[in-house]
Amino acid sequence: MNYMPGTASLIEDIDKKHLVLLRDGRTLIGFLRSIDQFANLVLQQTVERIHVGKKYGDLPRGIFIVRGENVVLLGEIDLEKECETSLQQVCIEDILEEQRLQQHTRLEAEKAKHLALKERGLAMPRTDIMDEY
């Protein structure tokens, strides 16, 4: 096997199913169709997999172009072992509702923590400033 530097080493992974973890935390699964020198990816038959606890749901996305700087992790999926998981697949409406509840719970906990620190004179910088825009 010859060594190819940089993204050229991914040429052998074209037309294989991959999982892509993005900088914003989203997980995409699809078939790698193209890649360039900047690690920009084109995925086909893409689904966005949403995880909440031991459950997950797949949101169909179709053809997806990913800018290389947003890729945290790219890995090939073994098609033979793909269905061997301890996670339970649920319909997309259920997983979106569970995700919304999880985010709401996390936000409430963050607010309570901020308030408790503020009462003790240990005010932390706000992390939700962008929510105001």
N, CA, C and O atoms as CSV, one atom per row, in Angstrom:
chain,resi,resn,atom,element,x,y,z
A,1,MET,N,N,0.852,-1.182,0.000
A,1,MET,CA,C,0.000,0.000,0.000
A,1,MET,C,C,0.896,1.242,0.000
A,1,MET,O,O,1.790,1.359,0.838
A,2,ASN,N,N,0.669,2.140,-0.903
A,2,ASN,CA,C,1.462,3.367,-1.013
A,2,ASN,C,C,0.901,4.438,-0.093
A,2,ASN,O,O,-0.314,4.583,0.046
A,3,TYR,N,N,1.807,5.190,0.535
A,3,TYR,CA,C,1.405,6.291,1.402
A,3,TYR,C,C,1.065,7.508,0.559
A,3,TYR,O,O,1.822,7.894,-0.331
A,4,MET,N,N,-0.092,8.113,0.852
A,4,MET,CA,C,-0.489,9.351,0.189
A,4,MET,C,C,-0.678,10.410,1.269
A,4,MET,O,O,-1.415,10.183,2.228
A,5,PRO,N,N,-0.028,11.555,1.131
A,5,PRO,CA,C,-0.124,12.588,2.168
A,5,PRO,C,C,-1.467,13.319,2.135
A,5,PRO,O,O,-2.134,13.390,1.103
A,6,GLY,N,N,-1.843,13.860,3.297
A,6,GLY,CA,C,-3.023,14.722,3.389
A,6,GLY,C,C,-4.317,14.036,3.030
A,6,GLY,O,O,-4.494,12.840,3.259
A,7,THR,N,N,-5.223,14.818,2.459
A,7,THR,CA,C,-6.546,14.293,2.136
A,7,THR,C,C,-6.522,13.296,0.987
A,7,THR,O,O,-7.504,12.587,0.768
A,8,ALA,N,N,-5.423,13.228,0.254
A,8,ALA,CA,C,-5.323,12.243,-0.825
A,8,ALA,C,C,-5.455,10.826,-0.283
A,8,ALA,O,O,-5.869,9.918,-1.004
A,9,SER,N,N,-5.102,10.632,0.996
A,9,SER,CA,C,-5.212,9.303,1.589
A,9,SER,C,C,-6.668,8.855,1.717
A,9,SER,O,O,-6.934,7.671,1.924
A,10,LEU,N,N,-7.617,9.795,1.593
A,10,LEU,CA,C,-9.041,9.451,1.692
A,10,LEU,C,C,-9.639,9.017,0.359
A,10,LEU,O,O,-10.812,8.650,0.304
A,11,ILE,N,N,-8.861,9.051,-0.703
A,11,ILE,CA,C,-9.367,8.647,-2.019
A,11,ILE,C,C,-9.904,7.220,-1.963
A,11,ILE,O,O,-10.904,6.909,-2.610
A,12,GLU,N,N,-9.251,6.355,-1.199
A,12,GLU,CA,C,-9.689,4.967,-1.090
A,12,GLU,C,C,-11.019,4.836,-0.350
A,12,GLU,O,O,-11.673,3.797,-0.435
A,13,ASP,N,N,-11.424,5.880,0.376
A,13,ASP,CA,C,-12.670,5.837,1.140
A,13,ASP,C,C,-13.881,6.358,0.372
A,13,ASP,O,O,-14.995,6.362,0.896
A,14,ILE,N,N,-13.666,6.799,-0.868
A,14,ILE,CA,C,-14.771,7.271,-1.689
A,14,ILE,C,C,-15.762,6.123,-1.888
A,14,ILE,O,O,-15.358,4.975,-2.069
A,15,ASP,N,N,-17.046,6.432,-1.856
A,15,ASP,CA,C,-18.169,5.491,-2.039
A,15,ASP,C,C,-18.360,4.547,-0.858
A,15,ASP,O,O,-19.062,3.544,-0.981
A,16,LYS,N,N,-17.752,4.850,0.275
A,16,LYS,CA,C,-17.965,4.057,1.486
A,16,LYS,C,C,-18.783,4.890,2.467
A,16,LYS,O,O,-18.773,6.120,2.421
A,17,LYS,N,N,-19.490,4.197,3.353
A,17,LYS,CA,C,-20.334,4.873,4.338
A,17,LYS,C,C,-19.461,5.382,5.483
A,17,LYS,O,O,-18.628,4.648,6.016
A,18,HIS,N,N,-19.665,6.662,5.858
A,18,HIS,CA,C,-18.860,7.301,6.893
A,18,HIS,C,C,-19.724,8.012,7.920
A,18,HIS,O,O,-20.851,8.425,7.646
A,19,LEU,N,N,-19.159,8.138,9.101
A,19,LEU,CA,C,-19.723,8.953,10.158
A,19,LEU,C,C,-18.843,10.194,10.261
A,19,LEU,O,O,-17.616,10.089,10.291
A,20,VAL,N,N,-19.464,11.360,10.316
A,20,VAL,CA,C,-18.733,12.622,10.416
A,20,VAL,C,C,-19.236,13.370,11.640
A,20,VAL,O,O,-20.427,13.658,11.762
A,21,LEU,N,N,-18.318,13.678,12.542
A,21,LEU,CA,C,-18.652,14.488,13.704
A,21,LEU,C,C,-18.222,15.916,13.410
A,21,LEU,O,O,-17.065,16.167,13.075
A,22,LEU,N,N,-19.158,16.851,13.537
A,22,LEU,CA,C,-18.886,18.255,13.228
A,22,LEU,C,C,-18.525,19.036,14.483
A,22,LEU,O,O,-18.798,18.604,15.603
A,23,ARG,N,N,-17.910,20.189,14.274
A,23,ARG,CA,C,-17.495,21.057,15.377
A,23,ARG,C,C,-18.655,21.488,16.259
A,23,ARG,O,O,-18.472,21.685,17.460
A,24,ASP,N,N,-19.838,21.636,15.692
A,24,ASP,CA,C,-20.993,22.067,16.479
A,24,ASP,C,C,-21.674,20.913,17.210
A,24,ASP,O,O,-22.707,21.103,17.852
A,25,GLY,N,N,-21.090,19.712,17.112
A,25,GLY,CA,C,-21.614,18.568,17.850
A,25,GLY,C,C,-22.544,17.670,17.063
A,25,GLY,O,O,-22.904,16.592,17.534
A,26,ARG,N,N,-22.939,18.091,15.876
A,26,ARG,CA,C,-23.826,17.251,15.075
A,26,ARG,C,C,-23.083,16.041,14.527
A,26,ARG,O,O,-21.871,16.078,14.317
A,27,THR,N,N,-23.831,14.970,14.300
A,27,THR,CA,C,-23.285,13.745,13.735
A,27,THR,C,C,-23.993,13.458,12.418
A,27,THR,O,O,-25.221,13.381,12.367
A,28,LEU,N,N,-23.211,13.299,11.351
A,28,LEU,CA,C,-23.756,12.980,10.036
A,28,LEU,C,C,-23.291,11.593,9.628
A,28,LEU,O,O,-22.168,11.186,9.924
A,29,ILE,N,N,-24.176,10.871,8.939
A,29,ILE,CA,C,-23.824,9.565,8.400
A,29,ILE,C,C,-24.251,9.559,6.938
A,29,ILE,O,O,-25.402,9.853,6.613
A,30,GLY,N,N,-23.310,9.220,6.063
A,30,GLY,CA,C,-23.628,9.183,4.639
A,30,GLY,C,C,-22.484,8.592,3.842
A,30,GLY,O,O,-21.433,8.250,4.386
A,31,PHE,N,N,-22.707,8.478,2.551
A,31,PHE,CA,C,-21.700,7.922,1.656
A,31,PHE,C,C,-20.801,9.040,1.141
A,31,PHE,O,O,-21.279,10.021,0.571
A,32,LEU,N,N,-19.492,8.882,1.348
A,32,LEU,CA,C,-18.518,9.872,0.898
A,32,LEU,C,C,-18.419,9.814,-0.614
A,32,LEU,O,O,-18.051,8.781,-1.173
A,33,ARG,N,N,-18.743,10.912,-1.282
A,33,ARG,CA,C,-18.716,10.951,-2.746
A,33,ARG,C,C,-17.557,11.761,-3.290
A,33,ARG,O,O,-17.085,11.496,-4.395
A,34,SER,N,N,-17.086,12.751,-2.529
A,34,SER,CA,C,-16.006,13.593,-3.030
A,34,SER,C,C,-15.280,14.246,-1.868
A,34,SER,O,O,-15.849,14.461,-0.798
A,35,ILE,N,N,-14.003,14.559,-2.100
A,35,ILE,CA,C,-13.181,15.258,-1.119
A,35,ILE,C,C,-12.147,16.083,-1.878
A,35,ILE,O,O,-11.714,15.688,-2.961
A,36,ASP,N,N,-11.750,17.224,-1.322
A,36,ASP,CA,C,-10.733,18.028,-1.990
A,36,ASP,C,C,-9.552,18.282,-1.059
A,36,ASP,O,O,-9.490,17.727,0.038
A,37,GLN,N,N,-8.617,19.123,-1.497
A,37,GLN,CA,C,-7.386,19.355,-0.738
A,37,GLN,C,C,-7.627,20.061,0.587
A,37,GLN,O,O,-6.744,20.068,1.445
A,38,PHE,N,N,-8.811,20.661,0.776
A,38,PHE,CA,C,-9.146,21.353,2.022
A,38,PHE,C,C,-9.970,20.470,2.952
A,38,PHE,O,O,-10.446,20.933,3.988
A,39,ALA,N,N,-10.139,19.211,2.587
A,39,ALA,CA,C,-10.946,18.239,3.332
A,39,ALA,C,C,-12.430,18.591,3.309
A,39,ALA,O,O,-13.186,18.149,4.176
A,40,ASN,N,N,-12.854,19.386,2.319
A,40,ASN,CA,C,-14.278,19.599,2.121
A,40,ASN,C,C,-14.864,18.268,1.644
A,40,ASN,O,O,-14.276,17.588,0.802
A,41,LEU,N,N,-16.029,17.906,2.190
A,41,LEU,CA,C,-16.628,16.615,1.893
A,41,LEU,C,C,-17.968,16.774,1.205
A,41,LEU,O,O,-18.694,17.736,1.456
A,42,VAL,N,N,-18.293,15.838,0.342
A,42,VAL,CA,C,-19.641,15.724,-0.205
A,42,VAL,C,C,-20.152,14.359,0.227
A,42,VAL,O,O,-19.566,13.328,-0.102
A,43,LEU,N,N,-21.264,14.369,0.975
A,43,LEU,CA,C,-21.896,13.135,1.439
A,43,LEU,C,C,-23.231,12.968,0.746
A,43,LEU,O,O,-23.961,13.939,0.544
A,44,GLN,N,N,-23.552,11.730,0.379
A,44,GLN,CA,C,-24.826,11.434,-0.279
A,44,GLN,C,C,-25.620,10.494,0.615
A,44,GLN,O,O,-25.045,9.737,1.397
A,45,GLN,N,N,-26.944,10.544,0.499
A,45,GLN,CA,C,-27.846,9.755,1.341
A,45,GLN,C,C,-27.535,10.006,2.820
A,45,GLN,O,O,-27.473,9.083,3.631
A,46,THR,N,N,-27.345,11.273,3.133
A,46,THR,CA,C,-26.919,11.673,4.471
A,46,THR,C,C,-28.096,11.720,5.430
A,46,THR,O,O,-29.195,12.146,5.076
A,47,VAL,N,N,-27.839,11.272,6.657
A,47,VAL,CA,C,-28.790,11.448,7.755
A,47,VAL,C,C,-28.049,12.139,8.895
A,47,VAL,O,O,-26.862,11.900,9.118
A,48,GLU,N,N,-28.759,12.986,9.598
A,48,GLU,CA,C,-28.210,13.580,10.815
A,48,GLU,C,C,-28.698,12.721,11.968
A,48,GLU,O,O,-29.902,12.609,12.200
A,49,ARG,N,N,-27.766,12.117,12.689
A,49,ARG,CA,C,-28.132,11.227,13.799
A,49,ARG,C,C,-28.139,12.039,15.079
A,49,ARG,O,O,-27.150,12.677,15.439
A,50,ILE,N,N,-29.289,12.000,15.766
A,50,ILE,CA,C,-29.464,12.738,17.008
A,50,ILE,C,C,-29.509,11.735,18.146
A,50,ILE,O,O,-30.343,10.829,18.150
A,51,HIS,N,N,-28.600,11.898,19.124
A,51,HIS,CA,C,-28.496,11.001,20.265
A,51,HIS,C,C,-29.033,11.691,21.514
A,51,HIS,O,O,-28.699,12.843,21.790
A,52,VAL,N,N,-29.858,10.983,22.257
A,52,VAL,CA,C,-30.299,11.443,23.574
A,52,VAL,C,C,-30.311,10.215,24.473
A,52,VAL,O,O,-31.154,9.331,24.326
A,53,GLY,N,N,-29.377,10.172,25.393
A,53,GLY,CA,C,-29.274,9.005,26.270
A,53,GLY,C,C,-28.968,7.761,25.455
A,53,GLY,O,O,-28.007,7.735,24.686
A,54,LYS,N,N,-29.781,6.738,25.622
A,54,LYS,CA,C,-29.596,5.467,24.912
A,54,LYS,C,C,-30.485,5.369,23.673
A,54,LYS,O,O,-30.655,4.289,23.106
A,55,LYS,N,N,-31.049,6.503,23.258
A,55,LYS,CA,C,-31.932,6.514,22.088
A,55,LYS,C,C,-31.322,7.383,20.996
A,55,LYS,O,O,-30.515,8.273,21.265
A,56,TYR,N,N,-31.727,7.106,19.755
A,56,TYR,CA,C,-31.287,7.950,18.646
A,56,TYR,C,C,-32.366,7.980,17.572
A,56,TYR,O,O,-33.228,7.105,17.493
A,57,GLY,N,N,-32.285,9.020,16.752
A,57,GLY,CA,C,-33.178,9.161,15.613
A,57,GLY,C,C,-32.390,9.723,14.448
A,57,GLY,O,O,-31.431,10.471,14.638
A,58,ASP,N,N,-32.797,9.362,13.241
A,58,ASP,CA,C,-32.116,9.816,12.037
A,58,ASP,C,C,-32.998,10.786,11.267
A,58,ASP,O,O,-34.133,10.469,10.914
A,59,LEU,N,N,-32.459,11.968,11.014
A,59,LEU,CA,C,-33.146,13.009,10.259
A,59,LEU,C,C,-32.556,13.037,8.856
A,59,LEU,O,O,-31.386,13.386,8.697
A,60,PRO,N,N,-33.335,12.677,7.827
A,60,PRO,CA,C,-32.790,12.638,6.463
A,60,PRO,C,C,-32.343,14.019,5.996
A,60,PRO,O,O,-33.057,15.003,6.185
A,61,ARG,N,N,-31.152,14.092,5.381
A,61,ARG,CA,C,-30.596,15.355,4.902
A,61,ARG,C,C,-30.233,15.331,3.424
A,61,ARG,O,O,-29.993,16.390,2.844
A,62,GLY,N,N,-30.184,14.161,2.795
A,62,GLY,CA,C,-29.874,14.087,1.359
A,62,GLY,C,C,-28.408,14.313,1.072
A,62,GLY,O,O,-27.540,13.758,1.747
A,63,ILE,N,N,-28.129,15.134,0.061
A,63,ILE,CA,C,-26.743,15.465,-0.281
A,63,ILE,C,C,-26.293,16.586,0.642
A,63,ILE,O,O,-26.991,17.585,0.811
A,64,PHE,N,N,-25.125,16.410,1.232
A,64,PHE,CA,C,-24.649,17.336,2.255
A,64,PHE,C,C,-23.213,17.711,1.929
A,64,PHE,O,O,-22.370,16.836,1.730
A,65,ILE,N,N,-22.932,19.005,1.874
A,65,ILE,CA,C,-21.568,19.486,1.653
A,65,ILE,C,C,-21.048,19.996,2.996
A,65,ILE,O,O,-21.683,20.830,3.643
A,66,VAL,N,N,-19.889,19.487,3.406
A,66,VAL,CA,C,-19.315,19.853,4.697
A,66,VAL,C,C,-17.989,20.556,4.456
A,66,VAL,O,O,-17.105,20.013,3.793
A,67,ARG,N,N,-17.853,21.744,4.985
A,67,ARG,CA,C,-16.585,22.458,4.891
A,67,ARG,C,C,-15.552,21.756,5.777
A,67,ARG,O,O,-15.843,21.427,6.927
A,68,GLY,N,N,-14.381,21.531,5.260
A,68,GLY,CA,C,-13.351,20.756,5.945
A,68,GLY,C,C,-13.007,21.249,7.333
A,68,GLY,O,O,-12.732,20.439,8.218
A,69,GLU,N,N,-13.014,22.568,7.552
A,69,GLU,CA,C,-12.639,23.107,8.858
A,69,GLU,C,C,-13.659,22.763,9.943
A,69,GLU,O,O,-13.379,22.937,11.130
A,70,ASN,N,N,-14.837,22.276,9.550
A,70,ASN,CA,C,-15.864,21.911,10.530
A,70,ASN,C,C,-15.832,20.442,10.920
A,70,ASN,O,O,-16.589,20.016,11.793
A,71,VAL,N,N,-14.967,19.668,10.287
A,71,VAL,CA,C,-14.886,18.234,10.569
A,71,VAL,C,C,-13.974,17.995,11.771
A,71,VAL,O,O,-12.814,18.407,11.779
A,72,VAL,N,N,-14.517,17.326,12.781
A,72,VAL,CA,C,-13.733,16.938,13.949
A,72,VAL,C,C,-13.251,15.506,13.775
A,72,VAL,O,O,-12.105,15.181,14.086
A,73,LEU,N,N,-14.143,14.652,13.271
A,73,LEU,CA,C,-13.828,13.248,13.141
A,73,LEU,C,C,-14.505,12.687,11.900
A,73,LEU,O,O,-15.656,13.017,11.613
A,74,LEU,N,N,-13.806,11.857,11.177
A,74,LEU,CA,C,-14.357,11.182,10.003
A,74,LEU,C,C,-13.965,9.722,10.117
A,74,LEU,O,O,-12.782,9.397,10.219
A,75,GLY,N,N,-14.950,8.846,10.101
A,75,GLY,CA,C,-14.645,7.427,10.244
A,75,GLY,C,C,-15.541,6.576,9.378
A,75,GLY,O,O,-16.729,6.857,9.224
A,76,GLU,N,N,-14.961,5.530,8.811
A,76,GLU,CA,C,-15.724,4.596,7.986
A,76,GLU,C,C,-16.593,3.719,8.878
A,76,GLU,O,O,-16.172,3.304,9.958
A,77,ILE,N,N,-17.801,3.443,8.419
A,77,ILE,CA,C,-18.720,2.576,9.145
A,77,ILE,C,C,-18.628,1.176,8.568
A,77,ILE,O,O,-18.747,0.987,7.357
A,78,ASP,N,N,-18.418,0.204,9.425
A,78,ASP,CA,C,-18.391,-1.197,9.010
A,78,ASP,C,C,-19.841,-1.638,8.801
A,78,ASP,O,O,-20.595,-1.763,9.766
A,79,LEU,N,N,-20.229,-1.871,7.561
A,79,LEU,CA,C,-21.615,-2.191,7.242
A,79,LEU,C,C,-22.085,-3.491,7.891
A,79,LEU,O,O,-23.275,-3.643,8.167
A,80,GLU,N,N,-21.179,-4.420,8.137
A,80,GLU,CA,C,-21.551,-5.685,8.764
A,80,GLU,C,C,-21.867,-5.517,10.249
A,80,GLU,O,O,-22.680,-6.260,10.799
A,81,LYS,N,N,-21.233,-4.552,10.893
A,81,LYS,CA,C,-21.437,-4.340,12.328
A,81,LYS,C,C,-22.345,-3.152,12.624
A,81,LYS,O,O,-22.575,-2.818,13.786
A,82,GLU,N,N,-22.855,-2.520,11.586
A,82,GLU,CA,C,-23.621,-1.289,11.759
A,82,GLU,C,C,-24.844,-1.470,12.653
A,82,GLU,O,O,-25.156,-0.582,13.446
A,83,CYS,N,N,-25.526,-2.574,12.545
A,83,CYS,CA,C,-26.755,-2.754,13.319
A,83,CYS,C,C,-26.500,-3.344,14.705
A,83,CYS,O,O,-27.447,-3.532,15.469
A,84,GLU,N,N,-25.254,-3.640,15.046
A,84,GLU,CA,C,-24.909,-4.146,16.376
A,84,GLU,C,C,-24.711,-2.967,17.319
A,84,GLU,O,O,-23.592,-2.478,17.478
A,85,THR,N,N,-25.779,-2.513,17.937
A,85,THR,CA,C,-25.698,-1.372,18.837
A,85,THR,C,C,-26.625,-1.570,20.023
A,85,THR,O,O,-27.656,-2.234,19.913
A,86,SER,N,N,-26.255,-0.996,21.148
A,86,SER,CA,C,-27.104,-1.070,22.336
A,86,SER,C,C,-28.097,0.087,22.378
A,86,SER,O,O,-28.898,0.195,23.307
A,87,LEU,N,N,-28.039,0.951,21.368
A,87,LEU,CA,C,-28.938,2.099,21.312
A,87,LEU,C,C,-30.269,1.705,20.680
A,87,LEU,O,O,-30.334,0.810,19.838
A,88,GLN,N,N,-31.317,2.386,21.101
A,88,GLN,CA,C,-32.657,2.123,20.579
A,88,GLN,C,C,-33.032,3.209,19.574
A,88,GLN,O,O,-32.968,4.397,19.889
A,89,GLN,N,N,-33.423,2.802,18.364
A,89,GLN,CA,C,-33.851,3.781,17.373
A,89,GLN,C,C,-35.317,4.123,17.604
A,89,GLN,O,O,-36.157,3.238,17.766
A,90,VAL,N,N,-35.612,5.423,17.616
A,90,VAL,CA,C,-36.978,5.906,17.791
A,90,VAL,C,C,-37.310,6.840,16.629
A,90,VAL,O,O,-36.423,7.264,15.888
A,91,CYS,N,N,-38.596,7.154,16.477
A,91,CYS,CA,C,-38.994,8.035,15.379
A,91,CYS,C,C,-38.433,9.435,15.609
A,91,CYS,O,O,-38.143,9.821,16.742
A,92,ILE,N,N,-38.286,10.180,14.537
A,92,ILE,CA,C,-37.623,11.477,14.586
A,92,ILE,C,C,-38.380,12.473,15.470
A,92,ILE,O,O,-37.755,13.294,16.141
A,93,GLU,N,N,-39.712,12.412,15.479
A,93,GLU,CA,C,-40.485,13.335,16.319
A,93,GLU,C,C,-40.177,13.112,17.794
A,93,GLU,O,O,-40.047,14.067,18.560
A,94,ASP,N,N,-40.059,11.831,18.193
A,94,ASP,CA,C,-39.771,11.520,19.598
A,94,ASP,C,C,-38.376,11.983,19.996
A,94,ASP,O,O,-38.194,12.537,21.080
A,95,ILE,N,N,-37.396,11.763,19.136
A,95,ILE,CA,C,-36.020,12.128,19.498
A,95,ILE,C,C,-35.851,13.652,19.523
A,95,ILE,O,O,-35.103,14.184,20.343
A,96,LEU,N,N,-36.554,14.352,18.618
A,96,LEU,CA,C,-36.478,15.819,18.639
A,96,LEU,C,C,-37.102,16.382,19.909
A,96,LEU,O,O,-36.600,17.356,20.469
A,97,GLU,N,N,-38.189,15.775,20.366
A,97,GLU,CA,C,-38.823,16.213,21.615
A,97,GLU,C,C,-37.913,15.922,22.804
A,97,GLU,O,O,-37.776,16.760,23.695
A,98,GLU,N,N,-37.291,14.747,22.829
A,98,GLU,CA,C,-36.367,14.416,23.919
A,98,GLU,C,C,-35.151,15.341,23.896
A,98,GLU,O,O,-34.652,15.731,24.952
A,99,GLN,N,N,-34.672,15.695,22.701
A,99,GLN,CA,C,-33.540,16.620,22.585
A,99,GLN,C,C,-33.926,17.999,23.123
A,99,GLN,O,O,-33.140,18.645,23.817
A,100,ARG,N,N,-35.132,18.440,22.801
A,100,ARG,CA,C,-35.611,19.734,23.285
A,100,ARG,C,C,-35.702,19.739,24.810
A,100,ARG,O,O,-35.301,20.710,25.453
A,101,LEU,N,N,-36.224,18.662,25.387
A,101,LEU,CA,C,-36.327,18.563,26.844
A,101,LEU,C,C,-34.946,18.517,27.497
A,101,LEU,O,O,-34.736,19.130,28.543
A,102,GLN,N,N,-34.013,17.803,26.894
A,102,GLN,CA,C,-32.655,17.724,27.419
A,102,GLN,C,C,-31.986,19.101,27.399
A,102,GLN,O,O,-31.332,19.488,28.367
A,103,GLN,N,N,-32.149,19.834,26.303
A,103,GLN,CA,C,-31.562,21.175,26.208
A,103,GLN,C,C,-32.197,22.124,27.212
A,103,GLN,O,O,-31.510,22.960,27.799
A,104,HIS,N,N,-33.510,22.000,27.412
A,104,HIS,CA,C,-34.207,22.845,28.386
A,104,HIS,C,C,-33.705,22.554,29.799
A,104,HIS,O,O,-33.462,23.479,30.575
A,105,THR,N,N,-33.551,21.274,30.135
A,105,THR,CA,C,-33.052,20.876,31.454
A,105,THR,C,C,-31.636,21.388,31.665
A,105,THR,O,O,-31.307,21.879,32.745
A,106,ARG,N,N,-30.799,21.276,30.643
A,106,ARG,CA,C,-29.412,21.748,30.736
A,106,ARG,C,C,-29.369,23.268,30.931
A,106,ARG,O,O,-28.572,23.773,31.722
A,107,LEU,N,N,-30.222,23.989,30.212
A,107,LEU,CA,C,-30.271,25.444,30.331
A,107,LEU,C,C,-30.729,25.868,31.727
A,107,LEU,O,O,-30.166,26.793,32.312
A,108,GLU,N,N,-31.754,25.190,32.263
A,108,GLU,CA,C,-32.243,25.505,33.610
A,108,GLU,C,C,-31.159,25.241,34.661
A,108,GLU,O,O,-30.998,26.025,35.596
A,109,ALA,N,N,-30.419,24.143,34.508
A,109,ALA,CA,C,-29.334,23.834,35.447
A,109,ALA,C,C,-28.235,24.892,35.368
A,109,ALA,O,O,-27.675,25.291,36.390
A,110,GLU,N,N,-27.931,25.339,34.161
A,110,GLU,CA,C,-26.912,26.372,33.963
A,110,GLU,C,C,-27.349,27.693,34.611
A,110,GLU,O,O,-26.540,28.388,35.225
A,111,LYS,N,N,-28.626,28.028,34.467
A,111,LYS,CA,C,-29.143,29.255,35.090
A,111,LYS,C,C,-29.084,29.168,36.608
A,111,LYS,O,O,-28.712,30.136,37.271
A,112,ALA,N,N,-29.450,28.014,37.166
A,112,ALA,CA,C,-29.415,27.831,38.622
A,112,ALA,C,C,-27.983,27.919,39.135
A,112,ALA,O,O,-27.739,28.507,40.188
A,113,LYS,N,N,-27.044,27.349,38.410
A,113,LYS,CA,C,-25.635,27.402,38.799
A,113,LYS,C,C,-25.127,28.848,38.766
A,113,LYS,O,O,-24.432,29.293,39.680
A,114,HIS,N,N,-25.483,29.568,37.709
A,114,HIS,CA,C,-25.065,30.968,37.575
A,114,HIS,C,C,-25.631,31.808,38.717
A,114,HIS,O,O,-24.933,32.648,39.285
A,115,LEU,N,N,-26.906,31.575,39.052
A,115,LEU,CA,C,-27.545,32.322,40.130
A,115,LEU,C,C,-26.884,32.019,41.473
A,115,LEU,O,O,-26.645,32.932,42.263
A,116,ALA,N,N,-26.588,30.747,41.738
A,116,ALA,CA,C,-25.943,30.361,43.000
A,116,ALA,C,C,-24.559,30.999,43.120
A,116,ALA,O,O,-24.190,31.467,44.197
A,117,LEU,N,N,-23.807,31.022,42.051
A,117,LEU,CA,C,-22.485,31.645,42.074
A,117,LEU,C,C,-22.587,33.158,42.245
A,117,LEU,O,O,-21.778,33.776,42.937
A,118,LYS,N,N,-23.590,33.737,41.604
A,118,LYS,CA,C,-23.785,35.187,41.706
A,118,LYS,C,C,-24.133,35.585,43.146
A,118,LYS,O,O,-23.678,36.619,43.637
A,119,GLU,N,N,-24.942,34.757,43.816
A,119,GLU,CA,C,-25.311,35.037,45.210
A,119,GLU,C,C,-24.099,34.962,46.131
A,119,GLU,O,O,-24.075,35.611,47.177
A,120,ARG,N,N,-23.111,34.191,45.757
A,120,ARG,CA,C,-21.885,34.060,46.552
A,120,ARG,C,C,-20.809,35.057,46.111
A,120,ARG,O,O,-19.692,35.042,46.628
A,121,GLY,N,N,-21.152,35.916,45.160
A,121,GLY,CA,C,-20.204,36.911,44.678
A,121,GLY,C,C,-19.186,36.365,43.701
A,121,GLY,O,O,-18.131,36.966,43.496
A,122,LEU,N,N,-19.492,35.235,43.100
A,122,LEU,CA,C,-18.584,34.597,42.150
A,122,LEU,C,C,-19.212,34.572,40.755
A,122,LEU,O,O,-19.327,33.518,40.130
A,123,ALA,N,N,-19.607,35.731,40.290
A,123,ALA,CA,C,-20.283,35.802,38.996
A,123,ALA,C,C,-19.378,35.273,37.887
A,123,ALA,O,O,-18.207,35.639,37.786
A,124,MET,N,N,-19.946,34.412,37.069
A,124,MET,CA,C,-19.223,33.846,35.933
A,124,MET,C,C,-19.607,34.620,34.674
A,124,MET,O,O,-20.705,35.170,34.595
A,125,PRO,N,N,-18.711,34.666,33.694
A,125,PRO,CA,C,-19.095,35.315,32.441
A,125,PRO,C,C,-20.253,34.567,31.792
A,125,PRO,O,O,-20.329,33.340,31.852
A,126,ARG,N,N,-21.129,35.305,31.189
A,126,ARG,CA,C,-22.309,34.697,30.577
A,126,ARG,C,C,-21.915,33.944,29.314
A,126,ARG,O,O,-21.105,34.411,28.514
A,127,THR,N,N,-22.513,32.763,29.159
A,127,THR,CA,C,-22.248,31.952,27.973
A,127,THR,C,C,-23.396,32.024,26.982
A,127,THR,O,O,-23.298,31.504,25.871
A,128,ASP,N,N,-24.488,32.669,27.384
A,128,ASP,CA,C,-25.659,32.712,26.514
A,128,ASP,C,C,-25.858,34.078,25.865
A,128,ASP,O,O,-26.973,34.408,25.459
A,129,ILE,N,N,-24.811,34.867,25.761
A,129,ILE,CA,C,-24.917,36.216,25.219
A,129,ILE,C,C,-25.453,36.184,23.777
A,129,ILE,O,O,-26.251,37.037,23.388
A,130,MET,N,N,-25.014,35.204,23.001
A,130,MET,CA,C,-25.456,35.139,21.603
A,130,MET,C,C,-26.951,34.865,21.508
A,130,MET,O,O,-27.556,35.165,20.478
A,131,ASP,N,N,-27.573,34.300,22.558
A,131,ASP,CA,C,-29.005,34.040,22.526
A,131,ASP,C,C,-29.809,35.316,22.475
A,131,ASP,O,O,-30.969,35.292,22.065
A,132,GLU,N,N,-29.225,36.437,22.883
A,132,GLU,CA,C,-29.944,37.707,22.915
A,132,GLU,C,C,-30.070,38.329,21.527
A,132,GLU,O,O,-30.884,39.234,21.343
A,133,TYR,N,N,-29.303,37.880,20.559
A,133,TYR,CA,C,-29.329,38.495,19.236
A,133,TYR,C,C,-30.335,37.849,18.335
A,133,TYR,O,O,-30.480,38.253,17.181
